[in-house]
Amino acid sequence: MRILADGTMKPKPSALKAAEWYQQEPLPMRVMRKQTSVKVFMGAGWEKGTVVEWRASGITVYLPRKKKTVTVRDNRNLKEDTSK
């Protein structure tokens, strides 16, 4: 965040983007096909993974770096991975 010469505050663009992302509804879960590349928010940040299973109650994702499978039950903790 920066304070401008006129005294107003200007937040970082990334903070605005994150705030906008977390304003979306946690449920219902969006539909994703199997083998879709996604990013899952864990405690240490975003982890890359692939969708294993989709259900209305949550999306199961395999995280190869951690060698484990997690079930995400909140839309805000899951993004489609656009980087290839």
Gaussian input, Z-matrix of N, CA and C with variables (Angstrom, degrees):
# hf/3-21g

backbone

0 1
 N
 C     1     B1
 C     2     B2     1     A1
 N     3     B3     2     A2     1     D1
 C     4     B4     3     A3     2     D2
 C     5     B5     4     A4     3     D3
 N     6     B6     5     A5     4     D4
 C     7     B7     6     A6     5     D5
 C     8     B8     7     A7     6     D6
 N     9     B9     8     A8     7     D7
 C    10    B10     9     A9     8     D8
 C    11    B11    10    A10     9     D9
 N    12    B12    11    A11    10    D10
 C    13    B13    12    A12    11    D11
 C    14    B14    13    A13    12    D12
 N    15    B15    14    A14    13    D13
 C    16    B16    15    A15    14    D14
 C    17    B17    16    A16    15    D15
 N    18    B18    17    A17    16    D16
 C    19    B19    18    A18    17    D17
 C    20    B20    19    A19    18    D18
 N    21    B21    20    A20    19    D19
 C    22    B22    21    A21    20    D20
 C    23    B23    22    A22    21    D21
 N    24    B24    23    A23    22    D22
 C    25    B25    24    A24    23    D23
 C    26    B26    25    A25    24    D24
 N    27    B27    26    A26    25    D25
 C    28    B28    27    A27    26    D26
 C    29    B29    28    A28    27    D27
 N    30    B30    29    A29    28    D28
 C    31    B31    30    A30    29    D29
 C    32    B32    31    A31    30    D30
 N    33    B33    32    A32    31    D31
 C    34    B34    33    A33    32    D32
 C    35    B35    34    A34    33    D33
 N    36    B36    35    A35    34    D34
 C    37    B37    36    A36    35    D35
 C    38    B38    37    A37    36    D36
 N    39    B39    38    A38    37    D37
 C    40    B40    39    A39    38    D38
 C    41    B41    40    A40    39    D39
 N    42    B42    41    A41    40    D40
 C    43    B43    42    A42    41    D41
 C    44    B44    43    A43    42    D42
 N    45    B45    44    A44    43    D43
 C    46    B46    45    A45    44    D44
 C    47    B47    46    A46    45    D45
 N    48    B48    47    A47    46    D46
 C    49    B49    48    A48    47    D47
 C    50    B50    49    A49    48    D48
 N    51    B51    50    A50    49    D49
 C    52    B52    51    A51    50    D50
 C    53    B53    52    A52    51    D51
 N    54    B54    53    A53    52    D52
 C    55    B55    54    A54    53    D53
 C    56    B56    55    A55    54    D54
 N    57    B57    56    A56    55    D55
 C    58    B58    57    A57    56    D56
 C    59    B59    58    A58    57    D57
 N    60    B60    59    A59    58    D58
 C    61    B61    60    A60    59    D59
 C    62    B62    61    A61    60    D60
 N    63    B63    62    A62    61    D61
 C    64    B64    63    A63    62    D62
 C    65    B65    64    A64    63    D63
 N    66    B66    65    A65    64    D64
 C    67    B67    66    A66    65    D65
 C    68    B68    67    A67    66    D66
 N    69    B69    68    A68    67    D67
 C    70    B70    69    A69    68    D68
 C    71    B71    70    A70    69    D69
 N    72    B72    71    A71    70    D70
 C    73    B73    72    A72    71    D71
 C    74    B74    73    A73    72    D72
 N    75    B75    74    A74    73    D73
 C    76    B76    75    A75    74    D74
 C    77    B77    76    A76    75    D75
 N    78    B78    77    A77    76    D76
 C    79    B79    78    A78    77    D77
 C    80    B80    79    A79    78    D78
 N    81    B81    80    A80    79    D79
 C    82    B82    81    A81    80    D80
 C    83    B83    82    A82    81    D81
 N    84    B84    83    A83    82    D82
 C    85    B85    84    A84    83    D83
 C    86    B86    85    A85    84    D84
 N    87    B87    86    A86    85    D85
 C    88    B88    87    A87    86    D86
 C    89    B89    88    A88    87    D87
 N    90    B90    89    A89    88    D88
 C    91    B91    90    A90    89    D89
 C    92    B92    91    A91    90    D90
 N    93    B93    92    A92    91    D91
 C    94    B94    93    A93    92    D92
 C    95    B95    94    A94    93    D93
 N    96    B96    95    A95    94    D94
 C    97    B97    96    A96    95    D95
 C    98    B98    97    A97    96    D96
 N    99    B99    98    A98    97    D97
 C   100   B100    99    A99    98    D98
 C   101   B101   100   A100    99    D99
 N   102   B102   101   A101   100   D100
 C   103   B103   102   A102   101   D101
 C   104   B104   103   A103   102   D102
 N   105   B105   104   A104   103   D103
 C   106   B106   105   A105   104   D104
 C   107   B107   106   A106   105   D105
 N   108   B108   107   A107   106   D106
 C   109   B109   108   A108   107   D107
 C   110   B110   109   A109   108   D108
 N   111   B111   110   A110   109   D109
 C   112   B112   111   A111   110   D110
 C   113   B113   112   A112   111   D111
 N   114   B114   113   A113   112   D112
 C   115   B115   114   A114   113   D113
 C   116   B116   115   A115   114   D114
 N   117   B117   116   A116   115   D115
 C   118   B118   117   A117   116   D116
 C   119   B119   118   A118   117   D117
 N   120   B120   119   A119   118   D118
 C   121   B121   120   A120   119   D119
 C   122   B122   121   A121   120   D120
 N   123   B123   122   A122   121   D121
 C   124   B124   123   A123   122   D122
 C   125   B125   124   A124   123   D123
 N   126   B126   125   A125   124   D124
 C   127   B127   126   A126   125   D125
 C   128   B128   127   A127   126   D126
 N   129   B129   128   A128   127   D127
 C   130   B130   129   A129   128   D128
 C   131   B131   130   A130   129   D129
 N   132   B132   131   A131   130   D130
 C   133   B133   132   A132   131   D131
 C   134   B134   133   A133   132   D132
 N   135   B135   134   A134   133   D133
 C   136   B136   135   A135   134   D134
 C   137   B137   136   A136   135   D135
 N   138   B138   137   A137   136   D136
 C   139   B139   138   A138   137   D137
 C   140   B140   139   A139   138   D138
 N   141   B141   140   A140   139   D139
 C   142   B142   141   A141   140   D140
 C   143   B143   142   A142   141   D141
 N   144   B144   143   A143   142   D142
 C   145   B145   144   A144   143   D143
 C   146   B146   145   A145   144   D144
 N   147   B147   146   A146   145   D145
 C   148   B148   147   A147   146   D146
 C   149   B149   148   A148   147   D147
 N   150   B150   149   A149   148   D148
 C   151   B151   150   A150   149   D149
 C   152   B152   151   A151   150   D150
 N   153   B153   152   A152   151   D151
 C   154   B154   153   A153   152   D152
 C   155   B155   154   A154   153   D153
 N   156   B156   155   A155   154   D154
 C   157   B157   156   A156   155   D155
 C   158   B158   157   A157   156   D156
 N   159   B159   158   A158   157   D157
 C   160   B160   159   A159   158   D158
 C   161   B161   160   A160   159   D159
 N   162   B162   161   A161   160   D160
 C   163   B163   162   A162   161   D161
 C   164   B164   163   A163   162   D162
 N   165   B165   164   A164   163   D163
 C   166   B166   165   A165   164   D164
 C   167   B167   166   A166   165   D165
 N   168   B168   167   A167   166   D166
 C   169   B169   168   A168   167   D167
 C   170   B170   169   A169   168   D168
 N   171   B171   170   A170   169   D169
 C   172   B172   171   A171   170   D170
 C   173   B173   172   A172   171   D171
 N   174   B174   173   A173   172   D172
 C   175   B175   174   A174   173   D173
 C   176   B176   175   A175   174   D174
 N   177   B177   176   A176   175   D175
 C   178   B178   177   A177   176   D176
 C   179   B179   178   A178   177   D177
 N   180   B180   179   A179   178   D178
 C   181   B181   180   A180   179   D179
 C   182   B182   181   A181   180   D180
 N   183   B183   182   A182   181   D181
 C   184   B184   183   A183   182   D182
 C   185   B185   184   A184   183   D183
 N   186   B186   185   A185   184   D184
 C   187   B187   186   A186   185   D185
 C   188   B188   187   A187   186   D186
 N   189   B189   188   A188   187   D187
 C   190   B190   189   A189   188   D188
 C   191   B191   190   A190   189   D189
 N   192   B192   191   A191   190   D190
 C   193   B193   192   A192   191   D191
 C   194   B194   193   A193   192   D192
 N   195   B195   194   A194   193   D193
 C   196   B196   195   A195   194   D194
 C   197   B197   196   A196   195   D195
 N   198   B198   197   A197   196   D196
 C   199   B199   198   A198   197   D197
 C   200   B200   199   A199   198   D198
 N   201   B201   200   A200   199   D199
 C   202   B202   201   A201   200   D200
 C   203   B203   202   A202   201   D201
 N   204   B204   203   A203   202   D202
 C   205   B205   204   A204   203   D203
 C   206   B206   205   A205   204   D204
 N   207   B207   206   A206   205   D205
 C   208   B208   207   A207   206   D206
 C   209   B209   208   A208   207   D207
 N   210   B210   209   A209   208   D208
 C   211   B211   210   A210   209   D209
 C   212   B212   211   A211   210   D210
 N   213   B213   212   A212   211   D211
 C   214   B214   213   A213   212   D212
 C   215   B215   214   A214   213   D213
 N   216   B216   215   A215   214   D214
 C   217   B217   216   A216   215   D215
 C   218   B218   217   A217   216   D216
 N   219   B219   218   A218   217   D217
 C   220   B220   219   A219   218   D218
 C   221   B221   220   A220   219   D219
 N   222   B222   221   A221   220   D220
 C   223   B223   222   A222   221   D221
 C   224   B224   223   A223   222   D222
 N   225   B225   224   A224   223   D223
 C   226   B226   225   A225   224   D224
 C   227   B227   226   A226   225   D225
 N   228   B228   227   A227   226   D226
 C   229   B229   228   A228   227   D227
 C   230   B230   229   A229   228   D228
 N   231   B231   230   A230   229   D229
 C   232   B232   231   A231   230   D230
 C   233   B233   232   A232   231   D231
 N   234   B234   233   A233   232   D232
 C   235   B235   234   A234   233   D233
 C   236   B236   235   A235   234   D234
 N   237   B237   236   A236   235   D235
 C   238   B238   237   A237   236   D236
 C   239   B239   238   A238   237   D237
 N   240   B240   239   A239   238   D238
 C   241   B241   240   A240   239   D239
 C   242   B242   241   A241   240   D240
 N   243   B243   242   A242   241   D241
 C   244   B244   243   A243   242   D242
 C   245   B245   244   A244   243   D243
 N   246   B246   245   A245   244   D244
 C   247   B247   246   A246   245   D245
 C   248   B248   247   A247   246   D246
 N   249   B249   248   A248   247   D247
 C   250   B250   249   A249   248   D248
 C   251   B251   250   A250   249   D249

   B1=1.4320
   B2=1.5286
   B3=1.3152
   B4=1.4671
   B5=1.5133
   B6=1.3116
   B7=1.4609
   B8=1.5261
   B9=1.3133
   B10=1.4588
   B11=1.5289
   B12=1.3295
   B13=1.4611
   B14=1.5310
   B15=1.3310
   B16=1.4684
   B17=1.5333
   B18=1.3438
   B19=1.4644
   B20=1.5117
   B21=1.3254
   B22=1.4604
   B23=1.5252
   B24=1.3358
   B25=1.4563
   B26=1.5194
   B27=1.3183
   B28=1.4547
   B29=1.5284
   B30=1.3554
   B31=1.4685
   B32=1.5211
   B33=1.3254
   B34=1.4592
   B35=1.5279
   B36=1.3348
   B37=1.4710
   B38=1.5282
   B39=1.3295
   B40=1.4635
   B41=1.5260
   B42=1.3323
   B43=1.4611
   B44=1.5263
   B45=1.3189
   B46=1.4660
   B47=1.5207
   B48=1.3332
   B49=1.4618
   B50=1.5213
   B51=1.3384
   B52=1.4591
   B53=1.5232
   B54=1.3302
   B55=1.4622
   B56=1.5235
   B57=1.3186
   B58=1.4627
   B59=1.5302
   B60=1.3358
   B61=1.4694
   B62=1.5242
   B63=1.3268
   B64=1.4571
   B65=1.5223
   B66=1.3230
   B67=1.4543
   B68=1.5281
   B69=1.3375
   B70=1.4615
   B71=1.5315
   B72=1.2954
   B73=1.4619
   B74=1.5296
   B75=1.3390
   B76=1.4626
   B77=1.5316
   B78=1.3115
   B79=1.4589
   B80=1.5140
   B81=1.2952
   B82=1.4597
   B83=1.5299
   B84=1.3075
   B85=1.4623
   B86=1.5190
   B87=1.3382
   B88=1.4627
   B89=1.5270
   B90=1.3018
   B91=1.4666
   B92=1.5213
   B93=1.3432
   B94=1.4619
   B95=1.5209
   B96=1.3156
   B97=1.4654
   B98=1.5195
   B99=1.3233
   B100=1.4615
   B101=1.5245
   B102=1.3069
   B103=1.4656
   B104=1.5317
   B105=1.3372
   B106=1.4610
   B107=1.5205
   B108=1.3318
   B109=1.4628
   B110=1.5232
   B111=1.3325
   B112=1.4579
   B113=1.5218
   B114=1.3261
   B115=1.4552
   B116=1.5220
   B117=1.3250
   B118=1.4596
   B119=1.5172
   B120=1.3322
   B121=1.4565
   B122=1.5138
   B123=1.3361
   B124=1.4677
   B125=1.5243
   B126=1.2985
   B127=1.4570
   B128=1.5158
   B129=1.3248
   B130=1.4653
   B131=1.5200
   B132=1.3265
   B133=1.4560
   B134=1.5127
   B135=1.3242
   B136=1.4623
   B137=1.5215
   B138=1.3408
   B139=1.4712
   B140=1.5221
   B141=1.3378
   B142=1.4630
   B143=1.5245
   B144=1.3320
   B145=1.4518
   B146=1.5150
   B147=1.3488
   B148=1.4617
   B149=1.5267
   B150=1.3285
   B151=1.4568
   B152=1.5221
   B153=1.3301
   B154=1.4610
   B155=1.5229
   B156=1.3441
   B157=1.4602
   B158=1.5233
   B159=1.3471
   B160=1.4594
   B161=1.5145
   B162=1.3245
   B163=1.4647
   B164=1.5214
   B165=1.3122
   B166=1.4611
   B167=1.5267
   B168=1.3290
   B169=1.4654
   B170=1.5249
   B171=1.3337
   B172=1.4580
   B173=1.5132
   B174=1.3223
   B175=1.4637
   B176=1.5198
   B177=1.3337
   B178=1.4563
   B179=1.5183
   B180=1.3427
   B181=1.4627
   B182=1.5206
   B183=1.3485
   B184=1.4711
   B185=1.5247
   B186=1.3375
   B187=1.4658
   B188=1.5231
   B189=1.3467
   B190=1.4662
   B191=1.5300
   B192=1.3060
   B193=1.4613
   B194=1.5310
   B195=1.3295
   B196=1.4659
   B197=1.5247
   B198=1.3255
   B199=1.4657
   B200=1.5215
   B201=1.3401
   B202=1.4538
   B203=1.5233
   B204=1.3251
   B205=1.4474
   B206=1.5239
   B207=1.3279
   B208=1.4603
   B209=1.5190
   B210=1.3283
   B211=1.4537
   B212=1.5164
   B213=1.3217
   B214=1.4637
   B215=1.5183
   B216=1.3409
   B217=1.4607
   B218=1.5216
   B219=1.3331
   B220=1.4605
   B221=1.5293
   B222=1.3357
   B223=1.4666
   B224=1.5212
   B225=1.3318
   B226=1.4565
   B227=1.5213
   B228=1.3307
   B229=1.4608
   B230=1.5254
   B231=1.3204
   B232=1.4590
   B233=1.5237
   B234=1.3301
   B235=1.4757
   B236=1.5161
   B237=1.3185
   B238=1.4559
   B239=1.5207
   B240=1.3268
   B241=1.4683
   B242=1.5165
   B243=1.3254
   B244=1.4670
   B245=1.5244
   B246=1.3293
   B247=1.4727
   B248=1.5228
   B249=1.3055
   B250=1.4806
   B251=1.4977
   A1=108.45
   A2=115.57
   A3=121.08
   A4=109.91
   A5=115.49
   A6=121.65
   A7=106.61
   A8=117.00
   A9=122.07
   A10=110.50
   A11=116.84
   A12=122.42
   A13=112.37
   A14=116.89
   A15=119.18
   A16=112.58
   A17=117.73
   A18=121.95
   A19=115.19
   A20=118.58
   A21=120.60
   A22=109.87
   A23=115.40
   A24=120.47
   A25=109.94
   A26=115.85
   A27=121.65
   A28=107.99
   A29=118.27
   A30=119.81
   A31=111.27
   A32=115.40
   A33=120.83
   A34=108.99
   A35=117.61
   A36=119.79
   A37=112.34
   A38=117.37
   A39=120.21
   A40=110.98
   A41=117.68
   A42=120.93
   A43=110.18
   A44=117.05
   A45=120.43
   A46=111.30
   A47=115.86
   A48=120.52
   A49=110.86
   A50=117.02
   A51=121.17
   A52=110.92
   A53=116.97
   A54=120.54
   A55=110.74
   A56=116.63
   A57=121.04
   A58=110.75
   A59=116.71
   A60=121.72
   A61=110.48
   A62=117.45
   A63=120.53
   A64=113.73
   A65=118.78
   A66=121.49
   A67=112.01
   A68=118.05
   A69=119.91
   A70=110.29
   A71=115.69
   A72=121.95
   A73=110.93
   A74=118.14
   A75=120.32
   A76=113.43
   A77=116.94
   A78=121.96
   A79=108.21
   A80=122.55
   A81=128.06
   A82=112.14
   A83=115.13
   A84=120.93
   A85=109.37
   A86=116.10
   A87=119.83
   A88=109.00
   A89=116.15
   A90=121.80
   A91=109.23
   A92=116.36
   A93=121.66
   A94=109.28
   A95=115.58
   A96=120.64
   A97=110.92
   A98=115.41
   A99=120.04
   A100=109.60
   A101=116.76
   A102=125.69
   A103=113.12
   A104=118.31
   A105=121.15
   A106=108.78
   A107=117.12
   A108=120.92
   A109=109.02
   A110=115.89
   A111=121.16
   A112=110.11
   A113=115.44
   A114=122.41
   A115=107.17
   A116=115.85
   A117=122.58
   A118=108.30
   A119=116.78
   A120=119.39
   A121=109.13
   A122=115.34
   A123=122.44
   A124=106.24
   A125=118.60
   A126=122.30
   A127=114.00
   A128=117.30
   A129=121.35
   A130=113.11
   A131=118.79
   A132=121.30
   A133=111.45
   A134=115.92
   A135=122.39
   A136=110.12
   A137=116.78
   A138=124.04
   A139=108.93
   A140=116.01
   A141=120.07
   A142=109.83
   A143=114.76
   A144=120.18
   A145=110.86
   A146=115.38
   A147=121.23
   A148=109.07
   A149=115.42
   A150=121.37
   A151=109.30
   A152=115.43
   A153=122.11
   A154=110.17
   A155=116.07
   A156=120.43
   A157=109.37
   A158=115.88
   A159=120.86
   A160=109.35
   A161=116.30
   A162=123.15
   A163=107.55
   A164=116.78
   A165=120.38
   A166=111.04
   A167=117.29
   A168=121.04
   A169=113.26
   A170=117.99
   A171=120.03
   A172=112.75
   A173=115.33
   A174=122.08
   A175=107.85
   A176=116.49
   A177=121.58
   A178=108.70
   A179=115.69
   A180=122.44
   A181=109.29
   A182=116.28
   A183=121.23
   A184=108.24
   A185=116.06
   A186=122.65
   A187=108.58
   A188=118.27
   A189=120.36
   A190=113.51
   A191=118.30
   A192=120.34
   A193=112.04
   A194=115.95
   A195=120.52
   A196=111.92
   A197=116.48
   A198=123.40
   A199=111.41
   A200=115.63
   A201=119.09
   A202=110.62
   A203=114.63
   A204=122.48
   A205=108.61
   A206=117.13
   A207=121.95
   A208=109.53
   A209=116.05
   A210=121.55
   A211=108.10
   A212=115.90
   A213=122.10
   A214=107.66
   A215=116.02
   A216=120.38
   A217=112.94
   A218=116.54
   A219=121.44
   A220=108.13
   A221=116.77
   A222=122.33
   A223=112.85
   A224=116.56
   A225=120.21
   A226=112.62
   A227=117.56
   A228=121.48
   A229=112.77
   A230=117.28
   A231=121.46
   A232=109.78
   A233=115.96
   A234=121.99
   A235=108.54
   A236=115.72
   A237=119.49
   A238=107.62
   A239=117.35
   A240=122.16
   A241=109.26
   A242=116.18
   A243=120.68
   A244=112.46
   A245=118.19
   A246=120.67
   A247=109.47
   A248=116.31
   A249=120.30
   A250=109.29
   D1=139.14
   D2=179.59
   D3=-120.94
   D4=147.87
   D5=172.32
   D6=-100.20
   D7=120.84
   D8=-178.85
   D9=-80.62
   D10=168.22
   D11=-177.03
   D12=-60.10
   D13=-30.82
   D14=179.72
   D15=-84.12
   D16=2.67
   D17=176.34
   D18=93.71
   D19=-2.95
   D20=178.82
   D21=-83.92
   D22=155.34
   D23=179.24
   D24=-97.09
   D25=140.92
   D26=178.33
   D27=-122.98
   D28=109.84
   D29=179.64
   D30=-73.37
   D31=158.28
   D32=176.87
   D33=-65.72
   D34=145.94
   D35=178.53
   D36=-59.60
   D37=-34.82
   D38=-179.41
   D39=-66.06
   D40=-34.30
   D41=178.47
   D42=-67.36
   D43=-39.15
   D44=177.43
   D45=-65.45
   D46=-40.55
   D47=179.72
   D48=-65.08
   D49=-42.52
   D50=179.08
   D51=-65.19
   D52=-42.00
   D53=178.96
   D54=-62.83
   D55=-40.45
   D56=178.17
   D57=-64.04
   D58=-40.31
   D59=179.78
   D60=-61.89
   D61=-42.86
   D62=-176.37
   D63=-80.39
   D64=-1.54
   D65=175.21
   D66=-82.90
   D67=-11.36
   D68=-179.06
   D69=-73.46
   D70=162.87
   D71=-178.71
   D72=-73.27
   D73=139.32
   D74=178.84
   D75=-71.90
   D76=-28.76
   D77=179.55
   D78=-133.83
   D79=155.32
   D80=-1.90
   D81=-74.98
   D82=156.40
   D83=-179.94
   D84=-68.14
   D85=142.06
   D86=176.92
   D87=-74.91
   D88=155.80
   D89=-178.50
   D90=-83.08
   D91=130.71
   D92=176.93
   D93=-136.44
   D94=138.36
   D95=178.64
   D96=-76.98
   D97=158.11
   D98=174.37
   D99=-62.66
   D100=149.86
   D101=179.16
   D102=69.64
   D103=12.99
   D104=175.20
   D105=-75.65
   D106=134.60
   D107=176.62
   D108=-76.72
   D109=129.02
   D110=-178.01
   D111=-136.61
   D112=168.60
   D113=171.24
   D114=-120.90
   D115=132.82
   D116=-179.00
   D117=-113.67
   D118=132.94
   D119=178.42
   D120=-83.71
   D121=118.68
   D122=175.76
   D123=-111.90
   D124=-178.54
   D125=-178.00
   D126=-59.28
   D127=-33.07
   D128=-176.78
   D129=-95.05
   D130=2.65
   D131=179.89
   D132=131.37
   D133=-160.73
   D134=-176.58
   D135=-88.33
   D136=129.19
   D137=178.23
   D138=-112.51
   D139=138.49
   D140=177.52
   D141=-82.56
   D142=144.86
   D143=178.47
   D144=-161.52
   D145=-176.75
   D146=177.69
   D147=-129.97
   D148=144.81
   D149=-178.87
   D150=-71.23
   D151=130.82
   D152=177.94
   D153=-102.89
   D154=-39.72
   D155=-175.61
   D156=-152.90
   D157=145.32
   D158=175.71
   D159=-120.21
   D160=133.57
   D161=172.72
   D162=-137.92
   D163=162.97
   D164=178.66
   D165=-64.70
   D166=-27.41
   D167=-178.48
   D168=-85.84
   D169=-14.71
   D170=179.54
   D171=171.62
   D172=167.35
   D173=-179.88
   D174=-116.07
   D175=127.35
   D176=179.23
   D177=-92.77
   D178=129.07
   D179=-174.96
   D180=-127.76
   D181=136.27
   D182=174.13
   D183=-94.64
   D184=128.24
   D185=178.41
   D186=-106.28
   D187=102.02
   D188=-174.58
   D189=-64.98
   D190=-31.80
   D191=-178.60
   D192=-67.28
   D193=-34.74
   D194=178.41
   D195=-96.63
   D196=-8.09
   D197=-178.57
   D198=54.71
   D199=47.41
   D200=176.85
   D201=-148.12
   D202=163.10
   D203=-179.95
   D204=-110.00
   D205=134.06
   D206=178.38
   D207=-126.37
   D208=152.20
   D209=174.82
   D210=-109.69
   D211=122.61
   D212=-178.77
   D213=-98.49
   D214=125.68
   D215=-177.73
   D216=-115.24
   D217=12.86
   D218=-179.55
   D219=-135.76
   D220=124.22
   D221=-179.05
   D222=-55.75
   D223=-32.22
   D224=-174.17
   D225=-72.70
   D226=-14.16
   D227=-179.74
   D228=-98.96
   D229=14.23
   D230=-176.38
   D231=-140.24
   D232=128.65
   D233=176.24
   D234=-130.81
   D235=148.75
   D236=172.68
   D237=-75.60
   D238=133.69
   D239=-177.14
   D240=-81.05
   D241=115.49
   D242=-179.22
   D243=-93.12
   D244=-15.30
   D245=179.29
   D246=-84.40
   D247=133.69
   D248=-179.93
   D249=-123.39

